[in-house]
């Protein structure tokens, strides 16, 4: 996303609409700013954001059509830091006292009011709906003050003109009143236009959120149905293959006249069919597992990660001994997390570390961790065969594998790990090179955070 600050604000739990920094479009070259709203699932966990861009040229064109007085200044100002998003006219420069005066005025009256942008100007502001943006309009008082001083001097020199001077002052007061009324009217119009845009944006967010949830549920249902329907013909194939194996003796009797070449071809074909059935069965089971996992509700609980890691290491101890490998586990921070999910993550990573050690080379596998600012960083490192940098993204894709295919596997484990880590509110990354081993780094919340609960 081009506006990382807006994304970070939404991710960290910002409520309502979020305003991004003014940007220049890469294609149009026109200035715009981001308006975004945070998306969360039923439990409030951050799932992403829906955004729209507001073309700043639209406001400039709209203001120009309003036929404002020559000395009028109109601007959209971001609340808080007082950043000017767009201004008409662009020159002269904004007075140094304008934004501090606006900030002080909005602190007392957050919705609307007056402020003094400069000693010789009068300003009005209005907050635009729920957006953290103010629409400001200011006018010069120089002409009014000049007329007032001229008539006052005439009044002092010629007492007979006192009544005329009074009428002029009244006319100036009426003009000032009309200016204020016109400014308030334009502020109201602009506020109504932005309120309409805000309502439309909220409708689009709601529609897209509903579409996303429906699509996700449909994908899970489709995966389950397809996997279930694929198993029926597969069971039939398995049955007929077993029947052919049982009838082998009848088809090829041990008589000298039997063709040995035909018997060998038959056995080879049956073996190929059986291995293909086994592989298809594993893939179907994997799809079913992923479909069920996608609808599973996590249950956070206190987890002793040191004990969990020792249990995982004990499970692969025999294989590690056969490979002449040593596994070390350092100090572990405790987590409040779904025990089943986190155990699946690290069981897969430790199992892979042992599986892909270099043959004939005593291997070393280490599991270490540290915690800081509410996040725990776990590292599973080995000195095995390593992974080519070009395959670092590929290994996390479903049914994708890297390097020599001399170990059993279907390319499901790391894809499942990445999905679980993301659902737990964390991230996973890989550092590896051929012949130098691999290090998988998993970052998880120490406990469920507001806006990032376990799903």
C-alpha positions in Angstrom: 0.0 0.0 0.0 1.2 3.5 -0.9 0.2 5.0 2.5 1.9 2.9 5.1 0.9 5.3 8.0 -2.8 4.8 7.2 -2.4 1.0 7.1 -0.4 1.0 10.4 -3.1 3.2 12.1 -5.9 0.8 10.9 -3.9 -2.3 11.9 -3.2 -0.9 15.4 -6.9 -0.5 16.1 -7.9 3.0 14.8 -11.7 3.4 14.9 -13.8 5.3 12.3 -12.2 6.6 9.1 -8.5 7.0 8.7 -7.0 9.8 6.6 -3.7 9.2 4.7 -1.0 11.5 3.6 -1.4 13.5 0.4 0.0 11.6 -2.6 0.7 12.2 -6.3 -0.9 9.6 -8.5 1.8 7.6 -10.5 -0.4 7.6 -13.6 -2.6 10.8 -13.4 0.0 12.9 -11.6 -2.9 14.5 -9.6 -2.8 15.0 -5.8 -5.1 12.8 -3.7 -5.4 11.5 -0.2 -6.5 8.1 1.2 -9.7 7.6 3.1 -9.8 4.1 4.7 -11.8 2.1 7.2 -10.5 -0.9 9.2 -11.9 -4.4 8.5 -12.2 -6.9 11.3 -13.8 -10.3 11.6 -16.6 -11.3 14.0 -14.2 -11.3 17.0 -12.7 -7.9 16.1 -9.4 -9.2 14.7 -7.8 -7.1 12.0 -8.4 -8.6 8.5 -7.3 -5.7 6.3 -8.8 -2.3 5.2 -11.1 -0.9 2.5 -10.0 2.4 1.1 -10.9 5.0 -1.4 -9.0 8.0 -2.7 -10.3 11.6 -2.7 -9.1 13.7 -5.7 -7.9 17.0 -4.3 -8.4 18.6 -7.7 -12.2 17.9 -7.2 -12.3 20.3 -4.3 -10.3 23.0 -6.1 -12.6 22.9 -9.1 -15.7 22.9 -6.8 -14.5 26.0 -4.9 -13.7 27.8 -8.1 -17.2 27.3 -9.4 -18.5 28.9 -6.2 -17.4 32.3 -7.3 -15.8 33.2 -4.0 -14.5 36.8 -3.4 -11.0 37.5 -4.6 -9.7 37.9 -1.0 -11.3 34.6 0.2 -9.1 31.6 1.2 -10.5 28.1 1.4 -8.7 25.0 2.6 -9.0 21.4 3.8 -6.9 21.0 7.0 -6.1 17.7 8.7 -7.0 17.6 12.4 -4.3 17.2 15.0 -1.1 18.1 13.2 -2.8 20.8 11.1 -1.5 19.6 7.8 -3.0 21.5 4.8 -4.3 18.9 2.3 -5.4 21.4 -0.4 -5.8 25.2 -0.5 -7.3 27.8 -2.9 -5.6 30.1 -3.8 -2.2 28.4 -3.4 -0.5 31.8 -2.9 0.4 33.8 -0.9 1.9 31.5 1.7 -0.2 30.7 4.8 0.4 33.0 7.7 2.5 31.6 10.5 -0.2 32.2 13.0 -3.0 30.6 11.0 -2.6 26.9 11.8 -1.8 27.5 15.6 -4.9 29.7 15.8 -7.0 27.0 14.2 -5.6 24.3 16.5 -6.4 26.4 19.6 -9.9 27.2 18.4 -10.7 23.5 17.6 -9.4 22.5 21.0 -12.2 24.6 22.5 -14.9 24.0 20.0 -14.1 20.7 18.0 -17.0 20.9 15.6 -17.2 24.5 14.3 -16.4 28.1 15.1 -14.3 31.2 14.4 -10.6 31.8 14.5 -8.2 34.6 13.6 -5.8 33.2 11.0 -3.9 36.6 10.8 -4.3 40.0 12.3 -6.0 41.3 9.2 -8.3 38.2 8.5 -11.4 36.6 9.9 -11.8 32.8 9.6 -14.4 30.1 10.0 -14.0 26.3 10.3 -16.3 23.3 10.3 -15.4 19.6 10.9 -16.4 17.4 8.0 -18.6 14.6 9.3 -16.6 11.8 11.0 -13.4 12.6 9.1 -10.5 14.1 11.0 -10.6 17.1 8.5 -11.7 20.7 8.9 -13.0 22.9 6.1 -11.8 26.5 6.6 -12.8 29.8 5.0 -11.2 33.2 5.7 -11.7 36.7 4.5 -9.6 39.9 4.5 -10.8 42.7 6.7 -8.5 45.3 5.1 -11.2 46.8 2.9 -13.7 47.0 5.8 -11.1 48.7 8.1 -10.0 51.1 5.4 -13.6 52.3 4.7 -14.3 52.6 8.4 -11.2 54.8 9.0 -12.0 57.0 6.1 -15.5 57.7 7.2 -14.5 58.2 10.8 -12.0 60.9 9.7 -14.8 62.6 7.7 -17.1 62.4 10.7 -14.5 64.2 12.9 -13.9 66.9 10.3 -17.5 67.5 9.3 -20.0 66.9 12.1 -22.7 67.4 9.5 -21.7 64.1 7.9 -22.2 62.1 11.2 -25.5 60.6 10.1 -24.1 59.6 6.7 -21.1 58.0 8.4 -23.4 56.1 10.7 -25.4 54.8 7.8 -22.1 53.7 6.1 -21.1 51.8 9.3 -24.4 50.1 9.4 -24.0 49.1 5.7 -20.5 47.7 6.4 -21.9 45.8 9.3 -24.6 44.3 7.2 -22.0 43.4 4.5 -20.0 41.7 7.2 -23.1 39.8 8.3 -23.7 38.7 4.7 -20.1 37.6 4.3 -20.4 35.4 7.4 -23.7 34.0 6.3 -22.3 33.1 2.9 -19.3 31.5 4.4 -21.4 29.4 6.7 -23.6 28.4 3.8 -20.6 27.2 1.8 -19.2 25.3 4.8 -22.6 23.6 5.1 -22.7 22.7 1.4 -19.2 21.3 1.6 -20.0 19.3 4.7 -23.1 17.9 3.1 -21.1 16.8 0.0 -18.4 15.1 2.1 -21.1 13.5 4.3 -22.7 12.0 1.2 -19.3 10.6 0.1 -18.7 9.2 3.6 -22.1 7.4 3.5 -21.4 5.9 0.1 -17.9 4.8 1.3 -19.4 3.1 4.4 -22.0 1.3 2.1 -19.2 0.1 -0.2 -17.2 -1.1 2.8 -20.1 -3.1 4.2 -20.9 -4.6 0.7 -17.2 -5.6 0.2 -16.9 -7.1 3.7 -20.0 -9.2 3.2 -18.8 -10.3 -0.2 -15.4 -11.3 1.2 -16.9 -13.3 4.1 -19.3 -15.0 1.7 -16.4 -15.8 -0.7 -14.3 -17.2 2.1 -17.1 -19.5 3.3 -17.8 -20.6 -0.3 -14.2 -21.5 -0.9 -14.1 -23.7 2.3 -17.4 -25.4 1.3 -16.1 -26.0 -2.2 -12.8 -27.5 -1.0 -14.7 -29.8 1.4 -17.2 -30.9 -1.2 -14.6 -31.5 -3.9 -12.4 -33.5 -1.6 -15.3 -35.5 -0.4 -16.6 -36.3 -3.9 -13.1 -37.2 -5.1 -12.8 -39.9 -2.4 -15.7 -41.9 -3.8 -14.1 -42.9 -7.1 -10.7 -43.2 -5.4 -12.2 -45.8 -3.1 -13.5 -47.7 -6.1 -10.1 -47.7 -7.8 -8.5 -48.9 -4.6 -11.0 -51.7 -4.4 -10.5 -52.9 -8.0 -6.7 -52.7 -7.6 -6.8 -54.9 -4.5 -9.1 -57.3 -6.4 -6.6 -57.5 -9.3 -3.8 -58.2 -6.8 -5.8 -61.0 -5.3 -6.5 -62.5 -8.8 -2.9 -62.3 -9.8 -2.3 -66.0 -9.1 -5.3 -67.0 -11.3 -4.2 -64.7 -14.1 -0.6 -65.7 -14.1 -0.3 -69.3 -12.8 3.2 -70.5 -11.9 3.2 -72.7 -15.0 6.2 -72.8 -17.3 4.1 -71.7 -20.2 3.2 -68.4 -18.4 4.9 -65.3 -20.0 7.3 -63.9 -17.4 7.5 -60.5 -19.2 3.7 -60.0 -19.0 3.7 -60.9 -15.3 6.4 -58.3 -14.6 4.5 -55.6 -16.6 1.4 -56.5 -14.7 3.2 -56.1 -11.3 4.7 -52.9 -12.4 1.4 -51.4 -13.5 -0.3 -52.5 -10.3 2.5 -50.9 -8.3 2.2 -47.6 -10.2 -1.5 -47.5 -9.7 -1.1 -48.2 -6.0 1.5 -45.4 -5.5 -0.7 -43.0 -7.4 -3.7 -43.9 -5.3 -1.7 -43.4 -2.1 -0.5 -39.9 -3.3 -4.0 -38.9 -4.3 -5.4 -40.0 -1.0 -2.8 -37.9 0.9 -3.6 -34.8 -1.2 -7.4 -35.2 -0.7 -6.8 -35.6 3.1 -4.7 -32.5 3.0 -7.4 -30.5 1.3 -10.0 -31.7 3.8 -7.6 -30.8 6.7 -7.1 -27.3 5.3 -10.8 -26.8 4.8 -11.6 -27.8 8.4 -8.7 -25.7 9.7 -10.1 -22.6 8.0 -13.4 -22.8 9.9 -11.8 -23.7 13.3 -12.2 -21.3 16.1 -9.0 -20.8 18.1 -9.1 -21.1 21.9 -6.2 -19.0 23.5 -4.8 -20.4 26.7 -1.6 -20.1 28.7 1.1 -22.2 27.1 4.4 -23.2 28.6 6.5 -22.9 25.4 9.6 -24.5 26.9 7.7 -27.7 27.8 5.9 -27.7 24.4 9.2 -27.4 22.5 10.7 -30.3 24.6 7.7 -32.4 23.8 8.2 -31.7 20.0 11.9 -32.5 20.2 11.2 -35.8 22.0 8.9 -36.7 19.1 11.8 -36.5 16.6 14.5 -37.7 18.9 14.8 -41.1 17.3 15.1 -39.7 13.8 17.7 -37.1 15.0 19.7 -39.9 16.6 19.7 -41.9 13.3 20.9 -38.8 11.4 23.6 -38.1 14.1 22.0 -34.8 14.8 21.8 -32.7 18.0 18.8 -30.5 18.8 19.1 -27.7 21.4 16.2 -25.6 22.8 17.0 -22.3 24.5 14.8 -20.3 27.0 11.3 -19.8 25.8 8.7 -17.0 26.6 5.3 -18.2 27.7 2.4 -17.4 25.4 -1.4 -17.0 25.7 -2.3 -18.7 22.4 -4.1 -21.6 20.8 -2.1 -24.7 21.9 -3.0 -27.0 19.0 -2.2 -24.4 16.3 1.2 -23.3 17.8 2.1 -27.0 18.3 1.3 -27.7 14.7 3.5 -24.8 13.6 6.7 -25.7 15.4 6.2 -29.5 15.0 6.3 -29.0 11.2 9.3 -26.7 11.4 11.4 -28.9 13.6 10.4 -32.0 11.6 11.5 -30.3 8.4 14.8 -29.2 10.0 15.6 -32.9 10.8 14.3 -34.3 7.5 16.4 -32.1 5.3 19.8 -32.4 7.0 22.7 -33.2 4.7 23.5 -37.0 4.4 26.7 -38.0 6.1 27.1 -34.7 7.9 26.3 -34.5 11.7 23.5 -32.0 11.9 22.7 -29.3 14.3 19.2 -27.9 14.9 18.5 -25.1 17.4 15.3 -23.5 18.6 15.7 -20.1 20.3 13.3 -17.2 21.2 13.1 -13.7 22.7 10.3 -11.4 23.5 10.0 -7.6 23.2 7.1 -5.1 23.1 4.4 -7.8 23.4 5.8 -9.9 20.5 7.7 -13.1 20.8 10.3 -14.1 18.1 11.0 -17.8 17.6 13.9 -19.1 15.4 14.2 -22.7 14.2 17.7 -23.0 12.6 19.6 -25.9 11.0 22.8 -26.5 9.1 21.1 -28.7 6.5 21.0 -28.6 2.7 19.4 -25.1 2.6 17.0 -23.6 0.1 17.8 -21.5 -3.0 16.8 -17.8 -2.6 14.6 -18.1 -5.7 12.4 -20.6 -3.9 12.0 -18.8 -0.6 8.4 -17.7 -1.6 7.6 -20.9 -3.4 8.1 -23.2 -0.4 5.1 -21.5 1.4 2.8 -22.2 -1.5 0.4 -25.2 -1.4 1.7 -28.3 -3.1 5.0 -26.7 -3.9 8.4 -28.0 -3.0 12.0 -27.0 -3.5 15.3 -28.7 -4.3 15.8 -32.5 -4.8 12.6 -34.5 -4.3 14.3 -37.3 -2.3 12.3 -37.0 0.9 8.6 -37.9 1.4 6.2 -35.0 1.3 3.5 -33.3 -0.7 4.3 -29.6 -0.3 1.6 -29.0 2.2 3.3 -28.5 5.5 4.8 -25.0 5.1 1.7 -23.7 3.4 -0.3 -24.9 6.4 2.2 -23.3 8.8 2.0 -19.9 7.1 -1.8 -20.0 7.2 -1.8 -20.9 11.0 0.8 -18.2 11.8 -1.3 -15.5 10.0 -4.5 -16.6 11.8 -2.6 -16.4 15.1 -1.8 -12.7 14.3 1.9 -13.4 13.5 4.4 -13.5 10.6 6.9 -16.1 9.3 10.1 -15.4 7.3 12.9 -17.5 5.9 16.7 -17.0 5.6 18.5 -19.8 3.7 21.1 -20.6 1.0 22.1 -23.9 -0.5 24.6 -25.7 1.7 24.3 -23.2 4.5 21.2 -24.4 6.3 17.9 -22.6 6.9 16.4 -20.3 9.6 12.7 -19.9 9.9 11.6 -16.9 12.1 8.1 -16.9 13.5 6.8 -13.7 15.3 3.7 -14.2 17.4 1.8 -12.0 19.9 2.6 -12.9 23.6 -1.1 -12.7 24.2 -4.1 -11.8 22.0 -4.0 -8.1 21.2 -7.0 -5.7 20.8 -7.8 -5.7 17.2 -5.8 -9.0 16.7 -7.6 -11.7 18.7 -7.1 -15.3 17.9 -9.6 -16.2 15.3 
